[in-house]
Amino acid sequence: MTERRTHTRQSVDWWLIGTYLVLVLIGWLNIYAATHSSEPGSLLSWSSRAGKQFVWILTSLGLAGTILYLIPPRMWESGCIPFYVAVLGLLVLVIFVSSDVKGSHSWFNLGPIRFQPAEISKISTSLLLAYVMSQQNFRITRWKDFWTVVLIIGVPMLVIIGESETGSALVYAGFIFVLYREGLSGWWLGAIGLVIILFVGTLRWSAYWSVMLMTAMLLLCNAAEGPAHLRKGRLLYGGIFVLVMGAFPFVLRHVCDKVQAHMDFLSSRVWVPSAHETYHYTWSFLLDVNPLWVLLGLAAVALPLLLFRAWSQKDRFLAISLGVWLAGVALVFSTDYLFQNVLQPHQRSRIEVLLGLKEDPSGVGYNVLQSKIAIGSGGLFGKGFLQGTQTTFGFVPEQATDFIFCTVGEEWGFLGCLLVIGLYTFLITRLVLDAESCRGKFTRIYGYCVASCVFMHLFINVGMTIGLMPVIGIPLPLLSYGGSSLWAFTILIFIFLSLYRNEKKYF
């Protein structure tokens, strides 16, 4: 009996549990630091958010123990379908019965407790993904199976967007890493990256340079992935085309300036009507030349020839690349419409501030500006616990929730930020390594889902506080104030620990 208990204890990943506890403790202390000036009371006072968070921590520890030692691990696999359906029903219901909270309809008000089903939906989606993808005949490369997982991820994601919870919905994009691990082509990751580049590039620079960048990337990919005997030629001719078209707008501008200079010269000398009219006509014509239309005109000539070559040489990669190019051009031309008519005004403003399209230090840019001031003022070692001026005087809104990381930066400094990010990195790495060591596909896939959720929250939240991501309202796992978030991540992590323990205790 003693030997069995020892083996059971060894089957639990105590490093993972320890990291979880340290992050929860750091979060609790920083919640108190962020609120102590506006909410007088001790760390354990129910009248303060730090005291309430302590209650959430105790209940989370109770949940963790229950999941780890009392709930049969196989229940999570057998009950994932009804769990997913029930949570999806709550996601839809909350839109109609909840009150408006900062433009979002995503919270159930249960007396003194508020509950956000979007947090729990990450758990139900992860479990159902693991269940479906662990079936023996599942192949992510088959269209039927591919669209099955797309629906599992996409349906709750779209409902959450309907709740105006863009940040929570964005976390679902992280499941692409899980699909990649299970056999999805890496080109899908490249396609998602290309969509982001085209959207941002079109807003920040111009449609021409977005199309040129996409063209260069696709030419490079074809030079690397095409038939071996054609690679050098494609690289040479593709490189020449990119260089010529890249220089074309500058050459055009230079010629226009030269023609304008000659017109000014003629105007200051003897009047030569015919020459002046010729220069004026040429200058007007050149000004009307749009490099983008020149590029698209060349593409209209080249595309049929390239399609014929792809068909004659059975070059599937070239054919797909041409389809991607056409889809990219369509995205570039629809970017302005999507930006102006699909995104909400506050979302447009946040993106414009992020991309430097406008300055609004007293409006939508205020939170990020104050957050960066707080983090920067912390220096290397920080100002000390409860000594942060930005924190104490409440310059940063939502500092106990979405902007908790700037409290760490101001009071703990660069080394404190490094410690917190290091703990998250260790947590995610440990999840991935534990998942890889599992023989069961269900446990492995679920572990990757957990790691992806934690990574996306970390990436978006920290990026938001330092001005690399738009402000979209998303908590920092285990650190931010809030019972829904803490419970959700506790359940998410400890379900994996339960599955991992159940598998490892027999080996």
The 8 nearest C-alpha neighbors of each residue, nearest first, counted from 0:
[[1, 3, 2, 4, 5, 6, 7, 8],
 [2, 0, 4, 3, 5, 6, 7, 8],
 [1, 3, 5, 0, 4, 6, 7, 8],
 [4, 2, 6, 0, 5, 1, 7, 8],
 [5, 3, 7, 1, 6, 2, 8, 0],
 [4, 6, 2, 8, 7, 3, 1, 9],
 [5, 7, 9, 3, 4, 8, 2, 10],
 [8, 6, 4, 10, 9, 5, 504, 3],
 [9, 7, 5, 10, 6, 11, 4, 504],
 [8, 10, 6, 7, 11, 5, 12, 504],
 [9, 11, 500, 504, 7, 503, 8, 6],
 [12, 10, 500, 9, 8, 13, 496, 7],
 [11, 13, 14, 15, 10, 16, 496, 9],
 [12, 14, 16, 15, 11, 17, 9, 18],
 [15, 13, 17, 12, 16, 18, 429, 19],
 [14, 16, 18, 13, 17, 12, 19, 426],
 [17, 15, 13, 19, 14, 18, 20, 12],
 [18, 16, 14, 20, 19, 15, 13, 21],
 [17, 19, 21, 15, 20, 16, 14, 22],
 [18, 20, 16, 22, 17, 21, 15, 23],
 [21, 19, 23, 17, 18, 22, 24, 16],
 [20, 22, 24, 18, 23, 19, 25, 17],
 [23, 21, 25, 19, 24, 20, 26, 477],
 [22, 24, 26, 20, 477, 21, 25, 478],
 [23, 25, 21, 27, 26, 22, 20, 28],
 [26, 24, 22, 28, 27, 23, 21, 29],
 [478, 25, 27, 23, 29, 24, 28, 30],
 [26, 28, 24, 30, 25, 29, 23, 49],
 [29, 27, 31, 25, 30, 26, 32, 24],
 [30, 28, 32, 26, 31, 27, 33, 25],
 [31, 29, 399, 33, 27, 32, 28, 49],
 [30, 32, 49, 28, 29, 34, 33, 35],
 [33, 31, 29, 385, 30, 35, 34, 28],
 [32, 34, 30, 31, 390, 399, 29, 398],
 [33, 35, 31, 37, 32, 36, 38, 30],
 [34, 36, 38, 31, 32, 39, 37, 33],
 [37, 35, 34, 391, 38, 39, 392, 33],
 [36, 38, 34, 35, 39, 393, 391, 392],
 [39, 37, 35, 47, 34, 36, 40, 46],
 [40, 38, 35, 36, 37, 47, 41, 34],
 [41, 39, 44, 38, 47, 42, 35, 46],
 [40, 42, 44, 43, 39, 50, 47, 49],
 [41, 43, 50, 49, 44, 31, 40, 47],
 [42, 44, 50, 41, 45, 53, 49, 51],
 [43, 45, 50, 41, 46, 40, 47, 42],
 [46, 44, 50, 47, 51, 43, 48, 49],
 [45, 47, 44, 50, 48, 40, 38, 51],
 [48, 46, 50, 49, 45, 38, 44, 40],
 [47, 49, 51, 50, 52, 46, 34, 30],
 [48, 50, 31, 52, 47, 51, 42, 30],
 [51, 49, 43, 44, 45, 53, 47, 48],
 [50, 52, 48, 54, 53, 45, 49, 55],
 [51, 53, 55, 49, 54, 50, 48, 56],
 [54, 52, 56, 50, 51, 55, 49, 57],
 [53, 55, 57, 51, 52, 56, 58, 50],
 [56, 54, 52, 58, 53, 57, 482, 59],
 [57, 55, 53, 59, 54, 58, 52, 60],
 [56, 58, 54, 60, 59, 55, 53, 61],
 [59, 57, 61, 55, 60, 56, 62, 54],
 [60, 58, 62, 56, 61, 57, 486, 55],
 [59, 61, 63, 57, 62, 58, 56, 64],
 [62, 60, 58, 64, 59, 63, 65, 57],
 [63, 61, 59, 65, 60, 64, 66, 58],
 [62, 64, 60, 66, 61, 65, 493, 67],
 [65, 63, 67, 61, 66, 62, 68, 60],
 [66, 64, 69, 62, 63, 67, 68, 61],
 [67, 65, 70, 63, 64, 68, 69, 62],
 [66, 68, 497, 64, 65, 63, 69, 493],
 [69, 67, 65, 66, 64, 70, 497, 71],
 [68, 70, 65, 66, 67, 71, 64, 72],
 [69, 71, 66, 72, 68, 65, 67, 74],
 [72, 70, 73, 74, 69, 68, 75, 66],
 [73, 71, 74, 498, 75, 497, 70, 501],
 [74, 72, 75, 76, 71, 77, 498, 78],
 [73, 75, 77, 72, 76, 71, 78, 70],
 [76, 74, 73, 78, 77, 79, 72, 126],
 [75, 77, 73, 74, 79, 78, 130, 126],
 [76, 78, 74, 75, 79, 73, 80, 130],
 [79, 77, 75, 76, 80, 74, 81, 82],
 [78, 80, 82, 127, 76, 126, 81, 75],
 [79, 81, 83, 82, 78, 84, 127, 77],
 [82, 80, 84, 83, 79, 78, 85, 86],
 [81, 83, 79, 85, 80, 84, 123, 78],
 [84, 82, 123, 80, 86, 81, 85, 79],
 [85, 83, 87, 81, 82, 86, 88, 80],
 [86, 84, 88, 82, 87, 83, 81, 89],
 [85, 87, 89, 88, 83, 84, 120, 82],
 [86, 88, 90, 84, 89, 85, 83, 155],
 [87, 89, 85, 91, 86, 90, 92, 84],
 [90, 88, 92, 86, 91, 87, 93, 116],
 [91, 89, 87, 88, 93, 92, 116, 86],
 [90, 92, 88, 89, 93, 94, 87, 158],
 [91, 93, 89, 94, 90, 95, 88, 96],
 [92, 94, 96, 97, 95, 90, 91, 105],
 [95, 93, 104, 92, 91, 162, 96, 97],
 [94, 96, 93, 92, 97, 91, 104, 98],
 [97, 95, 93, 94, 92, 98, 107, 104],
 [98, 96, 93, 104, 107, 106, 95, 94],
 [97, 99, 104, 100, 96, 106, 107, 103],
 [98, 100, 104, 103, 102, 101, 97, 105],
 [99, 101, 103, 102, 98, 104, 106, 105],
 [102, 100, 103, 99, 104, 163, 98, 105],
 [103, 101, 100, 99, 104, 163, 162, 164],
 [102, 104, 163, 100, 99, 101, 162, 105],
 [105, 103, 162, 94, 99, 97, 98, 106],
 [104, 106, 162, 93, 103, 115, 94, 97],
 [107, 105, 115, 114, 97, 104, 113, 108],
 [106, 108, 114, 113, 97, 109, 115, 93],
 [107, 109, 113, 110, 112, 106, 114, 97],
 [110, 108, 112, 113, 111, 107, 114, 106],
 [109, 111, 112, 108, 113, 107, 114, 106],
 [110, 112, 109, 113, 108, 114, 107, 51],
 [113, 111, 109, 110, 108, 114, 107, 482],
 [114, 112, 108, 107, 109, 106, 111, 115],
 [113, 115, 107, 106, 483, 116, 112, 108],
 [114, 116, 106, 117, 118, 105, 483, 107],
 [117, 115, 119, 118, 90, 120, 89, 114],
 [118, 116, 120, 115, 119, 90, 159, 167],
 [119, 117, 116, 120, 487, 115, 121, 484],
 [120, 118, 116, 121, 122, 117, 487, 123],
 [121, 119, 117, 123, 122, 118, 124, 86],
 [120, 122, 124, 119, 123, 118, 125, 117],
 [123, 121, 125, 120, 119, 124, 491, 126],
 [122, 124, 83, 120, 126, 125, 121, 82],
 [123, 125, 121, 127, 122, 126, 120, 128],
 [126, 124, 128, 122, 123, 127, 448, 445],
 [127, 125, 129, 123, 128, 124, 79, 130],
 [128, 126, 130, 124, 129, 79, 125, 131],
 [129, 127, 125, 131, 130, 126, 132, 124],
 [128, 130, 441, 126, 444, 445, 132, 127],
 [129, 131, 127, 133, 128, 132, 441, 126],
 [132, 130, 128, 133, 129, 134, 127, 137],
 [131, 133, 129, 134, 130, 137, 128, 441],
 [134, 132, 440, 441, 130, 131, 129, 135],
 [135, 133, 137, 132, 136, 131, 130, 440],
 [134, 136, 137, 133, 132, 138, 131, 440],
 [135, 137, 134, 138, 133, 132, 144, 131],
 [138, 136, 134, 135, 132, 144, 139, 133],
 [139, 137, 140, 141, 144, 136, 145, 132],
 [138, 140, 145, 141, 144, 183, 182, 137],
 [139, 141, 138, 142, 183, 145, 182, 144],
 [142, 140, 139, 144, 143, 138, 145, 137],
 [141, 143, 145, 144, 146, 140, 139, 147],
 [144, 142, 146, 145, 141, 147, 139, 140],
 [143, 145, 147, 141, 142, 146, 139, 138],
 [144, 146, 142, 139, 147, 143, 148, 141],
 [145, 147, 149, 143, 148, 144, 142, 150],
 [146, 148, 144, 150, 145, 149, 143, 151],
 [147, 149, 151, 150, 146, 145, 152, 144],
 [148, 150, 146, 152, 147, 151, 153, 145],
 [151, 149, 153, 147, 148, 152, 154, 146],
 [150, 152, 148, 149, 153, 154, 147, 124],
 [153, 151, 149, 150, 154, 148, 156, 155],
 [152, 154, 150, 156, 149, 155, 151, 157],
 [153, 155, 157, 156, 150, 152, 151, 158],
 [156, 154, 158, 157, 153, 159, 87, 152],
 [155, 157, 153, 168, 159, 154, 158, 160],
 [156, 158, 160, 154, 159, 155, 153, 161],
 [159, 157, 161, 155, 160, 156, 154, 162],
 [160, 158, 162, 156, 161, 157, 164, 168],
 [159, 161, 163, 157, 162, 158, 164, 165],
 [162, 160, 158, 159, 163, 157, 164, 94],
 [161, 163, 159, 104, 160, 164, 105, 103],
 [164, 162, 103, 160, 161, 165, 159, 104],
 [165, 163, 160, 162, 166, 167, 159, 103],
 [164, 166, 168, 160, 167, 163, 169, 471],
 [165, 167, 471, 169, 168, 164, 473, 472],
 [166, 168, 169, 170, 165, 164, 473, 117],
 [169, 167, 156, 165, 170, 166, 171, 159],
 [168, 170, 166, 171, 167, 172, 165, 173],
 [171, 169, 172, 168, 167, 455, 173, 452],
 [170, 172, 173, 169, 168, 174, 156, 152],
 [173, 171, 170, 174, 169, 175, 168, 455],
 [174, 172, 171, 175, 451, 170, 176, 455],
 [173, 175, 177, 176, 172, 171, 451, 448],
 [174, 176, 178, 173, 177, 172, 179, 188],
 [177, 175, 179, 174, 178, 173, 180, 451],
 [178, 176, 174, 180, 179, 175, 447, 448],
 [177, 179, 175, 181, 180, 183, 176, 182],
 [178, 180, 183, 176, 182, 177, 181, 175],
 [181, 179, 177, 178, 182, 176, 183, 447],
 [182, 180, 178, 179, 183, 177, 139, 444],
 [181, 183, 179, 180, 139, 184, 178, 140],
 [184, 182, 179, 178, 139, 181, 185, 140],
 [185, 183, 186, 187, 182, 179, 188, 140],
 [184, 186, 187, 188, 183, 179, 189, 182],
 [185, 187, 189, 184, 188, 190, 183, 191],
 [188, 186, 190, 185, 189, 184, 191, 183],
 [189, 187, 191, 185, 186, 190, 192, 175],
 [188, 190, 186, 192, 187, 191, 193, 185],
 [189, 191, 187, 193, 192, 188, 186, 194],
 [192, 190, 194, 188, 193, 189, 187, 195],
 [191, 193, 189, 195, 190, 194, 196, 188],
 [192, 194, 190, 196, 191, 195, 189, 197],
 [193, 195, 191, 197, 192, 196, 198, 190],
 [196, 194, 192, 198, 193, 197, 199, 191],
 [197, 195, 193, 199, 194, 198, 200, 192],
 [198, 196, 200, 194, 209, 195, 199, 201],
 [197, 199, 195, 201, 196, 200, 334, 194],
 [198, 200, 202, 196, 201, 197, 203, 195],
 [201, 199, 197, 203, 202, 209, 204, 198],
 [200, 202, 205, 206, 198, 199, 204, 203],
 [203, 201, 199, 200, 204, 198, 205, 335],
 [202, 204, 200, 201, 199, 354, 205, 356],
 [203, 205, 200, 201, 202, 208, 206, 209],
 [206, 204, 201, 207, 208, 209, 200, 202],
 [205, 207, 201, 209, 208, 331, 210, 204],
 [208, 206, 291, 210, 205, 209, 211, 290],
 [207, 209, 211, 210, 205, 206, 212, 204],
 [210, 208, 206, 212, 211, 207, 197, 200],
 [209, 211, 213, 207, 208, 212, 214, 206],
 [212, 210, 208, 214, 213, 209, 207, 215],
 [213, 211, 215, 209, 214, 210, 208, 216],
 [212, 214, 210, 216, 211, 215, 217, 209],
 [215, 213, 211, 217, 212, 216, 210, 218],
 [214, 216, 218, 212, 213, 217, 219, 211],
 [217, 215, 213, 219, 214, 218, 220, 212],
 [218, 216, 220, 214, 219, 215, 221, 213],
 [217, 219, 215, 221, 220, 216, 237, 214],
 [218, 220, 222, 216, 217, 221, 215, 223],
 [221, 219, 217, 223, 222, 218, 224, 216],
 [222, 220, 225, 224, 218, 223, 219, 217],
 [221, 223, 230, 219, 234, 233, 220, 225],
 [222, 224, 220, 221, 225, 219, 230, 234],
 [225, 223, 221, 222, 220, 226, 316, 230],
 [224, 226, 221, 222, 223, 230, 227, 229],
 [227, 225, 229, 228, 230, 224, 314, 222],
 [228, 226, 230, 229, 225, 224, 231, 223],
 [227, 229, 226, 230, 231, 232, 225, 233],
 [230, 228, 227, 232, 226, 231, 233, 225],
 [229, 231, 222, 233, 227, 232, 228, 234],
 [232, 230, 234, 233, 229, 235, 222, 228],
 [233, 231, 235, 234, 229, 230, 236, 222],
 [234, 232, 230, 222, 236, 235, 237, 231],
 [233, 235, 231, 222, 237, 232, 238, 236],
 [236, 234, 232, 238, 233, 237, 231, 239],
 [237, 235, 239, 238, 233, 234, 232, 240],
 [236, 238, 240, 234, 239, 233, 235, 218],
 [239, 237, 241, 235, 236, 240, 234, 242],
 [238, 240, 236, 242, 237, 241, 243, 235],
 [239, 241, 237, 243, 238, 242, 244, 236],
 [242, 240, 238, 244, 239, 243, 245, 237],
 [241, 243, 245, 239, 240, 244, 246, 238],
 [244, 242, 240, 246, 245, 241, 247, 239],
 [245, 243, 247, 241, 246, 242, 240, 294],
 [244, 246, 242, 243, 247, 241, 248, 211],
 [245, 247, 243, 244, 249, 248, 242, 250],
 [246, 248, 244, 250, 249, 245, 251, 243],
 [249, 247, 251, 250, 246, 252, 290, 245],
 [248, 250, 252, 251, 247, 246, 253, 245],
 [251, 249, 253, 247, 252, 248, 246, 254],
 [250, 252, 248, 254, 249, 253, 247, 255],
 [251, 253, 249, 255, 250, 254, 248, 256],
 [252, 254, 250, 256, 251, 255, 249, 257],
 [253, 255, 257, 251, 256, 252, 250, 258],
 [256, 254, 252, 258, 253, 257, 282, 259],
 [255, 257, 259, 253, 254, 258, 260, 252],
 [256, 258, 254, 260, 259, 255, 253, 261],
 [259, 257, 261, 255, 260, 256, 282, 254],
 [258, 260, 256, 262, 257, 261, 255, 263],
 [259, 261, 257, 263, 258, 262, 256, 264],
 [262, 260, 264, 258, 263, 259, 265, 257],
 [263, 261, 259, 265, 264, 260, 266, 258],
 [262, 264, 266, 260, 261, 265, 259, 267],
 [263, 265, 261, 267, 262, 266, 260, 268],
 [266, 264, 268, 262, 267, 263, 261, 270],
 [265, 267, 263, 264, 268, 262, 270, 269],
 [268, 266, 264, 265, 263, 269, 270, 262],
 [269, 267, 265, 266, 270, 264, 271, 263],
 [268, 270, 271, 265, 267, 266, 272, 264],
 [269, 271, 272, 268, 266, 265, 275, 267],
 [272, 270, 274, 273, 275, 269, 265, 266],
 [273, 271, 275, 274, 270, 276, 277, 265],
 [272, 274, 276, 275, 271, 277, 278, 270],
 [275, 273, 277, 276, 271, 272, 278, 265],
 [274, 276, 272, 278, 277, 273, 271, 279],
 [275, 277, 279, 273, 274, 278, 280, 272],
 [278, 276, 274, 280, 275, 279, 281, 273],
 [277, 279, 281, 275, 280, 276, 282, 274],
 [280, 278, 276, 282, 281, 277, 275, 283],
 [279, 281, 283, 277, 278, 282, 276, 284],
 [282, 280, 278, 284, 279, 283, 277, 285],
 [283, 281, 279, 285, 284, 280, 255, 278],
 [284, 282, 286, 280, 281, 285, 279, 287],
 [283, 285, 281, 287, 282, 286, 280, 288],
 [286, 284, 288, 282, 287, 283, 281, 255],
 [287, 285, 283, 284, 288, 282, 255, 289],
 [286, 288, 284, 285, 289, 283, 282, 290],
 [287, 289, 285, 286, 290, 284, 293, 292],
 [288, 290, 291, 292, 287, 293, 286, 248],
 [291, 289, 293, 292, 248, 294, 288, 207],
 [292, 290, 207, 294, 293, 289, 295, 206],
 [293, 291, 295, 294, 289, 290, 296, 288],
 [292, 294, 290, 296, 291, 295, 297, 289],
 [295, 293, 291, 297, 292, 296, 290, 298],
 [294, 296, 298, 292, 297, 293, 299, 291],
 [297, 295, 293, 299, 298, 294, 292, 300],
 [296, 298, 294, 300, 295, 299, 301, 293],
 [297, 299, 295, 301, 300, 296, 302, 294],
 [300, 298, 296, 297, 302, 301, 295, 303],
 [301, 299, 297, 298, 302, 303, 296, 304],
 [300, 302, 298, 304, 299, 303, 305, 297],
 [301, 303, 305, 304, 299, 298, 300, 306],
 [304, 302, 306, 305, 301, 307, 300, 299],
 [305, 303, 307, 301, 302, 306, 308, 300],
 [306, 304, 308, 302, 307, 303, 309, 301],
 [305, 307, 309, 303, 308, 304, 302, 310],
 [308, 306, 310, 304, 305, 309, 311, 303],
 [309, 307, 305, 311, 306, 310, 312, 304],
 [308, 310, 314, 306, 312, 307, 313, 311],
 [311, 309, 313, 307, 308, 312, 306, 314],
 [310, 312, 308, 313, 309, 307, 314, 306],
 [311, 313, 314, 309, 310, 308, 307, 315],
 [314, 312, 310, 309, 311, 315, 308, 318],
 [313, 315, 309, 312, 317, 316, 310, 318],
 [316, 314, 318, 317, 313, 319, 309, 310],
 [315, 317, 319, 318, 314, 320, 225, 221],
 [318, 316, 320, 319, 315, 314, 309, 321],
 [317, 319, 315, 321, 320, 316, 309, 306],
 [320, 318, 322, 316, 321, 317, 323, 315],
 [321, 319, 323, 317, 322, 318, 316, 324],
 [320, 322, 324, 318, 323, 319, 317, 325],
 [321, 323, 319, 325, 320, 324, 326, 318],
 [324, 322, 320, 326, 321, 325, 327, 319],
 [325, 323, 327, 321, 322, 326, 320, 328],
 [324, 326, 328, 322, 327, 323, 329, 321],
 [327, 325, 323, 329, 324, 328, 322, 330],
 [328, 326, 330, 324, 329, 325, 323, 331],
 [327, 329, 331, 325, 330, 326, 324, 332],
 [328, 330, 326, 332, 327, 331, 333, 325],
 [331, 329, 327, 333, 328, 332, 334, 326],
 [332, 330, 328, 334, 329, 333, 206, 327],
 [331, 333, 329, 330, 334, 328, 335, 206],
 [332, 334, 330, 336, 331, 335, 337, 329],
 [335, 333, 337, 331, 336, 332, 330, 338],
 [334, 336, 338, 337, 333, 339, 332, 202],
 [337, 335, 339, 333, 338, 334, 340, 341],
 [338, 336, 341, 334, 340, 335, 339, 333],
 [337, 339, 335, 336, 342, 340, 334, 341],
 [338, 340, 336, 337, 335, 341, 342, 347],
 [341, 339, 337, 336, 338, 342, 343, 335],
 [342, 340, 337, 338, 339, 343, 336, 344],
 [343, 341, 338, 340, 346, 347, 339, 344],
 [342, 344, 346, 345, 347, 341, 340, 339],
 [345, 343, 347, 346, 348, 342, 339, 349],
 [346, 344, 348, 347, 343, 349, 363, 342],
 [347, 345, 343, 349, 344, 348, 342, 350],
 [348, 346, 344, 350, 345, 349, 351, 342],
 [347, 349, 345, 351, 346, 350, 344, 352],
 [350, 348, 346, 352, 351, 347, 469, 353],
 [349, 351, 353, 347, 352, 348, 469, 354],
 [352, 350, 356, 348, 354, 353, 349, 357],
 [351, 353, 355, 349, 357, 350, 354, 358],
 [352, 354, 350, 351, 355, 469, 349, 466],
 [355, 353, 351, 356, 352, 350, 203, 357],
 [354, 356, 352, 357, 353, 351, 358, 203],
 [357, 355, 351, 354, 352, 203, 358, 353],
 [356, 358, 352, 355, 351, 359, 354, 348],
 [359, 357, 352, 360, 355, 356, 364, 351],
 [358, 360, 364, 362, 361, 363, 357, 352],
 [361, 359, 364, 365, 362, 358, 368, 363],
 [360, 362, 365, 359, 364, 363, 366, 358],
 [363, 361, 359, 365, 364, 360, 366, 358],
 [362, 364, 365, 349, 359, 348, 361, 366],
 [363, 365, 360, 359, 362, 367, 366, 368],
 [364, 366, 360, 361, 368, 362, 363, 367],
 [367, 365, 369, 368, 364, 395, 370, 396],
 [366, 368, 370, 369, 365, 364, 464, 466],
 [369, 367, 365, 371, 370, 366, 364, 372],
 [370, 368, 372, 366, 371, 367, 395, 373],
 [369, 371, 367, 373, 372, 368, 405, 464],
 [370, 372, 374, 368, 373, 369, 465, 375],
 [371, 373, 369, 375, 370, 374, 376, 368],
 [374, 372, 370, 409, 376, 371, 375, 389],
 [373, 375, 408, 409, 371, 405, 377, 376],
 [376, 374, 372, 377, 373, 371, 378, 409],
 [375, 377, 373, 378, 374, 372, 409, 381],
 [378, 376, 409, 381, 412, 375, 374, 408],
 [377, 379, 412, 376, 381, 380, 375, 413],
 [378, 380, 413, 412, 381, 414, 377, 411],
 [379, 381, 412, 411, 378, 414, 413, 377],
 [412, 382, 380, 377, 411, 410, 409, 378],
 [383, 381, 410, 386, 377, 387, 409, 411],
 [382, 384, 410, 386, 381, 411, 385, 387],
 [383, 385, 386, 410, 382, 32, 411, 387],
 [386, 384, 32, 387, 383, 410, 391, 35],
 [387, 385, 383, 384, 382, 388, 410, 391],
 [386, 388, 390, 410, 389, 385, 391, 409],
 [387, 389, 391, 390, 392, 386, 373, 393],
 [390, 388, 394, 392, 387, 373, 391, 393],
 [389, 391, 387, 393, 388, 33, 392, 406],
 [392, 390, 388, 393, 36, 389, 387, 33],
 [391, 393, 390, 389, 394, 388, 36, 37],
 [394, 392, 390, 395, 391, 389, 396, 33],
 [393, 395, 389, 392, 396, 369, 390, 391],
 [394, 396, 393, 369, 398, 366, 370, 397],
 [397, 395, 398, 366, 394, 393, 402, 399],
 [398, 396, 400, 399, 401, 402, 395, 403],
 [399, 397, 402, 403, 396, 400, 395, 33],
 [398, 400, 403, 30, 397, 33, 480, 479],
 [401, 399, 479, 480, 397, 398, 403, 402],
 [400, 402, 474, 473, 472, 397, 403, 398],
 [403, 401, 398, 404, 400, 405, 397, 464],
 [402, 404, 398, 399, 406, 405, 400, 401],
 [405, 403, 407, 406, 402, 408, 461, 464],
 [404, 406, 408, 374, 407, 403, 370, 402],
 [407, 405, 409, 404, 403, 408, 410, 390],
 [406, 408, 404, 411, 405, 410, 409, 416],
 [409, 407, 374, 412, 405, 406, 411, 377],
 [408, 410, 377, 374, 373, 406, 381, 412],
 [409, 411, 381, 382, 383, 387, 407, 384],
 [412, 410, 381, 415, 407, 408, 380, 409],
 [381, 413, 411, 380, 377, 408, 379, 378],
 [412, 414, 379, 416, 415, 417, 378, 408],
 [415, 413, 417, 416, 412, 380, 379, 418],
 [414, 416, 411, 418, 412, 417, 413, 419],
 [417, 415, 413, 419, 418, 414, 408, 420],
 [416, 418, 414, 420, 415, 419, 421, 413],
 [417, 419, 421, 415, 416, 420, 414, 422],
 [418, 420, 422, 416, 421, 417, 415, 423],
 [421, 419, 423, 417, 422, 418, 424, 416],
 [420, 422, 424, 418, 419, 423, 417, 425],
 [423, 421, 425, 419, 424, 420, 426, 418],
 [422, 424, 426, 420, 425, 421, 427, 419],
 [425, 423, 421, 427, 422, 426, 428, 420],
 [424, 426, 422, 428, 423, 427, 429, 421],
 [427, 425, 423, 429, 424, 428, 422, 430],
 [428, 426, 430, 450, 424, 429, 425, 423],
 [429, 427, 425, 431, 430, 426, 424, 432],
 [428, 430, 432, 426, 427, 431, 425, 433],
 [429, 431, 427, 433, 428, 432, 450, 434],
 [430, 432, 434, 428, 429, 433, 447, 435],
 [433, 431, 435, 429, 434, 430, 428, 436],
 [434, 432, 436, 430, 435, 431, 429, 437],
 [433, 435, 443, 431, 446, 432, 437, 436],
 [436, 434, 432, 433, 437, 443, 431, 438],
 [435, 437, 433, 434, 432, 438, 443, 431],
 [438, 436, 434, 435, 439, 443, 433, 442],
 [437, 439, 440, 436, 443, 502, 435, 442],
 [438, 440, 441, 437, 442, 443, 502, 133],
 [441, 439, 443, 133, 442, 444, 438, 437],
 [440, 442, 129, 133, 444, 439, 443, 130],
 [443, 441, 445, 440, 444, 439, 446, 498],
 [442, 444, 434, 440, 446, 445, 441, 437],
 [445, 443, 447, 129, 446, 441, 442, 440],
 [444, 446, 448, 442, 129, 447, 443, 125],
 [447, 445, 434, 443, 449, 448, 444, 495],
 [446, 448, 450, 444, 445, 449, 177, 431],
 [447, 449, 445, 451, 446, 450, 125, 177],
 [448, 450, 446, 452, 447, 451, 453, 445],
 [449, 451, 447, 427, 453, 448, 452, 430],
 [452, 450, 454, 448, 173, 449, 453, 447],
 [453, 451, 449, 455, 454, 450, 448, 456],
 [452, 454, 450, 456, 451, 455, 457, 449],
 [455, 453, 451, 457, 452, 456, 458, 450],
 [454, 456, 458, 452, 457, 170, 453, 459],
 [457, 455, 453, 459, 454, 458, 460, 475],
 [458, 456, 454, 460, 455, 459, 461, 475],
 [457, 459, 455, 456, 461, 460, 462, 454],
 [458, 460, 462, 456, 457, 461, 463, 455],
 [461, 459, 463, 457, 462, 458, 456, 475],
 [460, 462, 464, 463, 458, 459, 457, 465],
 [463, 461, 467, 468, 459, 460, 465, 464],
 [462, 464, 468, 460, 466, 461, 470, 465],
 [463, 465, 461, 462, 466, 370, 367, 402],
 [466, 464, 462, 463, 371, 467, 461, 367],
 [465, 467, 463, 468, 464, 367, 462, 353],
 [466, 468, 462, 463, 465, 469, 353, 464],
 [467, 469, 463, 462, 466, 459, 470, 353],
 [470, 468, 349, 463, 350, 471, 353, 467],
 [469, 471, 463, 472, 349, 468, 367, 464],
 [472, 470, 166, 469, 473, 165, 463, 346],
 [473, 471, 401, 166, 470, 474, 460, 164],
 [472, 474, 166, 401, 460, 471, 167, 475],
 [475, 473, 401, 479, 400, 476, 460, 472],
 [474, 476, 479, 478, 460, 457, 456, 477],
 [477, 475, 478, 474, 479, 456, 453, 488],
 [476, 478, 23, 485, 479, 22, 475, 26],
 [26, 479, 477, 476, 475, 23, 22, 480],
 [480, 478, 400, 475, 474, 403, 399, 477],
 [479, 481, 400, 399, 52, 30, 478, 482],
 [482, 480, 484, 483, 485, 479, 52, 400],
 [481, 483, 485, 55, 484, 486, 52, 480],
 [484, 482, 486, 485, 481, 114, 487, 115],
 [483, 485, 487, 486, 482, 481, 118, 488],
 [486, 484, 482, 488, 487, 477, 483, 489],
 [487, 485, 489, 483, 484, 488, 59, 482],
 [486, 488, 484, 490, 489, 485, 119, 118],
 [487, 489, 491, 485, 490, 486, 492, 484],
 [490, 488, 486, 492, 487, 491, 493, 485],
 [489, 491, 487, 493, 488, 492, 494, 486],
 [490, 492, 488, 489, 494, 122, 493, 487],
 [493, 491, 489, 495, 490, 494, 488, 496],
 [492, 494, 496, 495, 490, 491, 63, 497],
 [495, 493, 497, 496, 492, 491, 490, 498],
 [494, 496, 498, 493, 497, 492, 499, 446],
 [495, 497, 493, 499, 494, 498, 500, 492],
 [496, 498, 67, 494, 500, 495, 499, 493],
 [499, 497, 495, 501, 496, 500, 72, 442],
 [498, 500, 496, 502, 497, 501, 495, 503],
 [501, 499, 10, 497, 503, 11, 502, 498],
 [502, 500, 498, 499, 503, 504, 497, 72],
 [503, 501, 499, 500, 504, 498, 505, 437],
 [502, 504, 500, 506, 10, 505, 501, 499],
 [503, 505, 10, 7, 506, 501, 502, 500],
 [506, 504, 503, 502, 501, 6, 10, 7],
 [505, 503, 504, 502, 10, 6, 501, 500]]
